[in-house]
Every structure is written in C-alpha cells, then in structure tokens.
Amino acid sequence: MTSREPRAGRLVGPGPVGADLLFGAPGQAAARGKVTSFDAEVGLGEVESSGGLIFPFHCTEIAGGSRDIAVGTEVGFVVVPGHRGRWEARALVPTA
C-alpha cells in the first residue's frame, strides 16, 4: 500500500497535489524547480519544485529531444500521475 502523505520532502502516492502544479496555461509549464539528481546511464532523475517537493522523471521527458540534463539546471515542468502510483515530472524545459 502506498502512503499518500509527503515524507522527507518527497510526494508519494496519488494524493492531492494542487491545481497550480497540475494545470498550467497552454504552452507553459505549471511548476518550476531544479534538477537535483540525474543518472545518464539509467535515464532517471529527480526535480525539486520551488515548493520543496521532489518528483522523479525519465530522460525522455526532457524537452528538445535531449536525453541529458545537468544537475542544478532550473526547469519548468508539469506534474502528472505516473507509474506505481506516484506523481512524476513531465515535459521538462530548461528555463535559463
């Protein structure tokens, strides 16, 4: 069973996230944050929102066709329900 309560800065489970993270204006990312980890060999990373929540992402979600992103890059993204009942970051766009 997956917990729906945030723990240690991570948001787990498909509990309430907030409309500001889920729905952005057309053509704009709904959330902003910074890439906190990325493993290029596996293609998995995490982005921390400006509100302190951490969302996983896959390299295929990096905009522009790139499969690589540097840790510390500021990005805009959309939060959507993902695999295993967790919220995930999608459509990552570097904002710098």
NUTI-964035 format. One record per atom (N, C-alpha, C): residue number from 1; residue in one letter; chain; x, z, y. Coordinates in pm, 1 decimal, always signed. Atoms other than C-alpha are relative to their C-alpha. Layout:
! NUTI-964035
    nr   rest   kette         xx         zz         yy
   NUM      a       A          X          Z          Y
...
This chain:
! NUTI-964035
    nr   rest   kette         xx         zz         yy
     1      m       A      +84.5       +0.0     -118.0
     1      m       A       +0.0       +0.0       +0.0
     1      m       A      +88.8       +0.0     +124.0
     2      t       A      -78.6      +12.6     -121.3
     2      t       A     +135.9      -95.6     +341.0
     2      t       A      -56.5      +89.3     +108.8
     3      s       A      +41.6      -83.9     -111.2
     3      s       A     +125.3     +153.0     +626.4
     3      s       A      -36.1      -86.2     +119.8
     4      r       A      +39.4      +74.1     -119.8
     4      r       A      -44.1      +37.4     +944.9
     4      r       A      +52.9      +67.2     +125.7
     5      e       A      -54.0      -71.8     -114.3
     5      e       A     +142.1     +279.2    +1171.1
     5      e       A     +143.2      -44.9      +28.4
     6      p       A     -138.5      +34.0      -33.2
     6      p       A     +460.6     +184.4    +1361.0
     6      p       A      +92.7     +113.6      -42.4
     7      r       A      -99.4      -99.6      +38.1
     7      r       A     +767.1     +363.2    +1225.2
     7      r       A     +135.1      -43.0      +52.8
     8      a       A     -136.7      +22.5      -47.0
     8      a       A    +1107.8     +387.5    +1387.3
     8      a       A      +12.9     -130.7      +77.4
     9      g       A       -8.2     +119.4      -83.1
     9      g       A    +1035.0     +111.0    +1636.9
     9      g       A      -43.3     -127.7      -68.7
    10      r       A      +43.1     +118.8      +74.0
    10      r       A     +901.0     -126.0    +1372.1
    10      r       A     -150.6       +1.3      -13.8
    11      l       A     +143.5      +12.6      +19.4
    11      l       A     +546.8     -252.9    +1346.5
    11      l       A      -21.1      -57.2     -138.5
    12      v       A      +25.4      +46.4     +136.1
    12      v       A     +429.6     -282.8     +988.3
    12      v       A     -148.7       -7.2      -23.7
    13      g       A     +140.4      +13.2      +34.2
    13      g       A     +101.0     -389.1     +840.1
    13      g       A      -76.9      -77.2     +104.6
    14      p       A      +79.5      +81.0      -91.3
    14      p       A     -170.5     -598.0     +999.9
    14      p       A      -93.6      +83.3      +87.5
    15      g       A      +80.7      -82.5      -90.0
    15      g       A     -299.5     -318.5    +1225.6
    15      g       A       -5.9      -62.1     +138.2
    16      p       A      +14.4      +54.6     -134.5
    16      p       A     -381.0     -367.0    +1593.8
    16      p       A     +134.6      -17.0      +68.3
    17      v       A     -125.1      +28.9      -69.7
    17      v       A     -103.3     -525.4    +1796.7
    17      v       A      -23.4       -6.8     +149.1
    18      g       A      +28.0      +16.7     -141.8
    18      g       A     -264.0     -602.0    +2130.3
    18      g       A      -14.5     -147.1      +32.8
    19      a       A      +28.6     +140.2      -30.8
    19      a       A     -408.7     -920.9    +2268.8
    19      a       A     +112.0      -65.7      +77.9
    20      d       A     -107.0      +60.8      -77.9
    20      d       A     -113.1     -969.9    +2504.5
    20      d       A     +110.1      -56.2      -87.9
    21      l       A     -101.1      +53.6      +91.1
    21      l       A     +116.8    -1027.6    +2204.9
    21      l       A      -54.3     -115.4      -83.1
    22      l       A      +55.2     +100.2      +88.6
    22      l       A     -121.5    -1245.2    +2007.0
    22      l       A      -44.5     -127.3      +70.3
    23      f       A      +57.9     +115.8      -66.1
    23      f       A     -268.7    -1477.3    +2265.1
    23      f       A      +67.9      -23.8     +134.0
    24      g       A      -63.2      +36.4     -125.0
    24      g       A      -61.5    -1643.7    +2534.5
    24      g       A      -73.2     -117.5      +61.7
    25      a       A      +56.5     +117.7      -64.4
    25      a       A     -154.6    -1910.3    +2782.1
    25      a       A      +50.1     -122.9      -74.7
    26      p       A      -44.3     +120.2      +70.2
    26      p       A     -138.2    -2261.4    +2632.9
    26      p       A     +136.2      -46.6      +51.0
    27      g       A     -133.0      +47.4      -35.9
    27      g       A     +221.6    -2381.1    +2627.7
    27      g       A      +97.3     +109.9      +37.4
    28      q       A      -88.5     -110.0      -34.4
    28      q       A     +365.0    -2035.0    +2695.5
    28      q       A       +4.7     +100.8     -114.0
    29      a       A      -12.2     -105.3      +99.6
    29      a       A     +496.9    -1764.1    +2467.9
    29      a       A      -74.1     +123.4      +49.8
    30      a       A      +79.2     -116.4      -36.7
    30      a       A     +284.3    -1449.2    +2463.5
    30      a       A      +84.9     +124.8      +16.5
    31      a       A      -84.8     -118.9       -6.7
    31      a       A     +569.5    -1199.3    +2424.8
    31      a       A     +141.9      -40.6      +36.5
    32      r       A     -141.6      +22.1      -32.1
    32      r       A     +926.6    -1165.2    +2544.7
    32      r       A      +80.5     +109.0      -67.7
    33      g       A      -85.5      -98.4      +63.8
    33      g       A    +1215.4     -991.6    +2378.6
    33      g       A     +140.5      -53.3      -17.4
    34      k       A     -139.5      +33.4      +22.8
    34      k       A    +1569.2    -1012.2    +2248.8
    34      k       A      +28.1       -1.7     -149.7
    35      v       A      -39.3       +7.9     +140.2
    35      v       A    +1714.1    -1119.2    +1914.2
    35      v       A      +94.9     +115.5      -28.5
    36      t       A      -82.1     -116.4      +32.0
    36      t       A    +1855.4     -802.2    +1756.8
    36      t       A      +85.1      -20.2     -124.5
    37      s       A      -81.2      +31.9     +117.8
    37      s       A    +1981.3     -947.3    +1428.4
    37      s       A      -34.2     -139.8      -47.6
    38      f       A      +23.7     +131.5      +59.3
    38      f       A    +2021.8    -1284.0    +1260.8
    38      f       A     +107.9      -27.9     -103.2
    39      d       A      -90.6      +36.2     +108.7
    39      d       A    +2178.9    -1380.0     +927.0
    39      d       A      -16.4     -149.9      -24.6
    40      a       A       +8.5     +145.7       +9.0
    40      a       A    +2251.5    -1753.3     +938.5
    40      a       A       -1.5      -49.4     -144.8
    41      e       A       -3.5      +42.7     +140.3
    41      e       A    +2322.1    -1776.2     +563.2
    41      e       A     -136.9       +9.8      -65.2
    42      v       A     +131.9      -21.8      +58.2
    42      v       A    +1979.6    -1639.4     +472.2
    42      v       A     -109.3      -63.5      +86.4
    43      g       A      +97.4      +57.8      -92.3
    43      g       A    +1799.2    -1770.1     +781.1
    43      g       A     -103.3      +98.6      +50.7
    44      l       A      +94.2     -102.4      -43.4
    44      l       A    +1630.6    -1439.5     +861.8
    44      l       A      +56.5      +81.6     +115.2
    45      g       A      -42.0      -81.3     -112.2
    45      g       A    +1640.1    -1235.0    +1178.9
    45      g       A     -112.0      +88.2      +48.0
    46      e       A      +98.4      -87.0      -61.0
    46      e       A    +1459.5     -982.8    +1392.5
    46      e       A       +8.7      -13.2     +150.4
    47      v       A       +6.9       +1.8     -145.8
    47      v       A    +1346.9     -986.7    +1753.1
    47      v       A      -71.8     +127.5      +43.1
    48      e       A      +62.8     -120.3      -53.8
    48      e       A    +1266.9     -673.7    +1954.6
    48      e       A      -75.1      -37.3     +126.7
    49      s       A      +81.5      +32.0     -117.4
    49      s       A     +981.4     -711.0    +2202.4
    49      s       A      +38.5      +90.5     +115.3
    50      s       A      -28.3      -81.9     -117.5
    50      s       A    +1007.4     -576.1    +2554.5
    50      s       A      -66.8     +136.7      -11.9
    51      g       A      +66.9     -127.5      +24.9
    51      g       A     +773.1     -300.4    +2432.4
    51      g       A      +66.6      +84.5     -107.0
    52      g       A      -75.1      -76.3      +99.1
    52      g       A    +1022.7     -189.4    +2166.9
    52      g       A      -39.9      -22.0     -144.2
    53      l       A      +39.3      +28.8     +137.9
    53      l       A     +850.3     -331.4    +1857.3
    53      l       A      +90.4     -108.8      -56.7
    54      i       A      -89.6      +95.2      +64.7
    54      i       A    +1059.9     -526.3    +1606.8
    54      i       A      -79.5      -87.0      -95.8
    55      f       A      +70.8      +96.6      +83.0
    55      f       A     +930.5     -842.7    +1441.1
    55      f       A     +100.3      -89.5      -71.1
    56      p       A      -88.0      +92.7      +71.6
    56      p       A    +1102.2    -1047.7    +1167.0
    56      p       A      -34.9     -144.6      +32.3
    57      f       A      +25.7     +143.3      -15.1
    57      f       A    +1138.9    -1425.0    +1194.7
    57      f       A      +89.7      -77.4      -94.6
    58      h       A      -78.8      +91.6      +82.9
    58      h       A    +1268.7    -1717.5     +987.7
    58      h       A      +59.5     -105.4      +91.5
    59      c       A      -70.7      +96.7      -84.6
    59      c       A    +1513.7    -1972.5    +1126.8
    59      c       A      -83.3     -124.8      +31.3
    60      t       A      +83.6     +117.3      -26.9
    60      t       A    +1250.3    -2247.0    +1101.6
    60      t       A      -92.8      +22.3     +118.7
    61      e       A      +85.9      -31.7     -113.7
    61      e       A    +1061.2    -2070.3    +1382.6
    61      e       A      +73.5       -8.5     +134.0
    62      i       A      -76.1      +16.6     -123.9
    62      i       A    +1338.5    -2133.0    +1639.3
    62      i       A      -32.3     -137.1      +56.5
    63      a       A      +42.2     +125.2      -63.3
    63      a       A    +1218.8    -2399.0    +1883.7
    63      a       A     +116.7      -96.6      +16.6
    64      g       A      -99.4     +103.5      -25.8
    64      g       A    +1403.0    -2726.8    +1932.1
    64      g       A      +72.7      -49.2     -123.4
    65      g       A      -61.8      +48.9     +122.5
    65      g       A    +1497.8    -2778.2    +1568.8
    65      g       A     +128.4      +70.1      -38.7
    66      s       A     -121.2      -74.9      +32.7
    66      s       A    +1795.5    -2542.0    +1580.0
    66      s       A      -30.5      +98.3     -112.6
    67      r       A      +15.9      -98.9     +107.5
    67      r       A    +1844.5    -2321.8    +1273.9
    67      r       A      +90.3     +119.4      +23.5
    68      d       A      -92.6     -107.8      -31.4
    68      d       A    +2079.3    -2080.3    +1451.9
    68      d       A      -31.4      +54.7     +138.7
    69      i       A      +21.7      -64.3     -130.0
    69      i       A    +2041.3    -1830.4    +1736.5
    69      i       A      +91.3     +121.4       +7.2
    70      a       A      -94.4     -110.3      -17.2
    70      a       A    +2285.8    -1576.5    +1876.6
    70      a       A      -73.7     +132.2      +19.8
    71      v       A      +53.2     -133.5      -23.1
    71      v       A    +2215.8    -1203.4    +1863.1
    71      v       A      +14.9      +29.4     +149.2
    72      g       A       -0.1      -30.4     -142.4
    72      g       A    +2128.6    -1086.3    +2213.5
    72      g       A      -70.4     -103.9      +85.7
    73      t       A      +70.8     +105.1      -73.6
    73      t       A    +1950.6    -1408.6    +2312.9
    73      t       A     -139.2      +48.6      +37.8
    74      e       A     +134.6      -33.7      -44.1
    74      e       A    +1642.3    -1341.7    +2522.7
    74      e       A      -92.0     -116.0      -34.7
    75      v       A      +91.9     +102.3      +48.5
    75      v       A    +1342.0    -1527.0    +2381.9
    75      v       A     -143.9      +33.1      +37.0
    76      g       A     +144.6      -13.5       -3.6
    76      g       A     +971.6    -1584.4    +2427.5
    76      g       A      -49.6      -33.9     -139.2
    77      f       A      +50.4      +24.4     +135.6
    77      f       A     +763.7    -1581.4    +2109.1
    77      f       A     -146.1      +38.8       -9.5
    78      v       A     +138.3      -34.5      +30.7
    78      v       A     +418.5    -1544.5    +1958.8
    78      v       A       +0.9      +85.7     -125.2
    79      v       A       +9.7      -87.5     +116.8
    79      v       A     +324.8    -1269.9    +1712.3
    79      v       A     -123.1      -41.1      -80.6
    80      v       A     +108.6      +41.6      +88.8
    80      v       A     +115.0    -1374.9    +1412.7
    80      v       A       +7.1      +77.8     -130.7
    81      p       A       -4.4      -62.4     +131.9
    81      p       A      +14.4    -1224.4    +1078.1
    81      p       A      +87.6      -84.3      -92.5
    82      g       A      -92.1      +72.9      +85.9
    82      g       A     +280.4    -1315.8     +826.1
    82      g       A       -8.7      +41.1     -144.4
    83      h       A       -8.7      -31.4     +142.3
    83      h       A     +385.3    -1273.9     +466.9
    83      h       A       +6.7     +150.5      -21.5
    84      r       A       -4.9     -139.2      +41.7
    84      r       A     +349.2     -942.3     +290.5
    84      r       A      -71.6      +94.7      +95.3
    85      g       A      +80.0      -85.2      -85.7
    85      g       A     +100.3     -813.0     +546.2
    85      g       A      +68.8      +50.8     +125.0
    86      r       A      -72.7      -41.5     -120.0
    86      r       A     +349.9     -784.3     +831.8
    86      r       A      -21.8      -99.9     +112.6
    87      w       A       +1.2      +87.7     -115.7
    87      w       A     +337.9     -923.5    +1182.6
    87      w       A     +136.8      -65.1      +11.2
    88      e       A     -125.5      +73.7      -12.1
    88      e       A     +604.0    -1190.6    +1242.4
    88      e       A       +5.9      -70.7     +134.2
    89      a       A      -22.4      +79.1     -120.5
    89      a       A     +754.6    -1365.2    +1542.2
    89      a       A       +5.8     -146.5      -38.6
    90      r       A       -1.2     +143.9      +23.5
    90      r       A     +694.9    -1738.9    +1558.6
    90      r       A      +24.3      -71.3     +131.0
    91      a       A      -20.9      +86.3     -117.6
    91      a       A     +780.6    -2020.0    +1798.9
    91      a       A      +94.3      +64.4     +100.8
    92      l       A      -98.5      -61.0      -88.1
    92      l       A    +1092.8    -1852.1    +1939.1
    92      l       A      +59.5     -104.4      +94.4
    93      v       A      -53.8      +88.7     -102.1
    93      v       A    +1202.7    -2015.6    +2265.9
    93      v       A      +97.0      +78.4      +85.7
    94      p       A      -94.1      -70.3      -89.2
    94      p       A    +1522.8    -1903.9    +2442.3
    94      p       A      -46.8      -11.1     +144.9
    95      t       A      +49.1       -1.7     -137.2
    95      t       A    +1435.1    -1802.9    +2799.3
    95      t       A     +111.6       -3.3     +103.1
    96      a       A     -111.9       -3.2      -96.6
    96      a       A    +1781.3    -1803.3    +2956.5
    96      a       A      +32.7     -131.7      +56.8
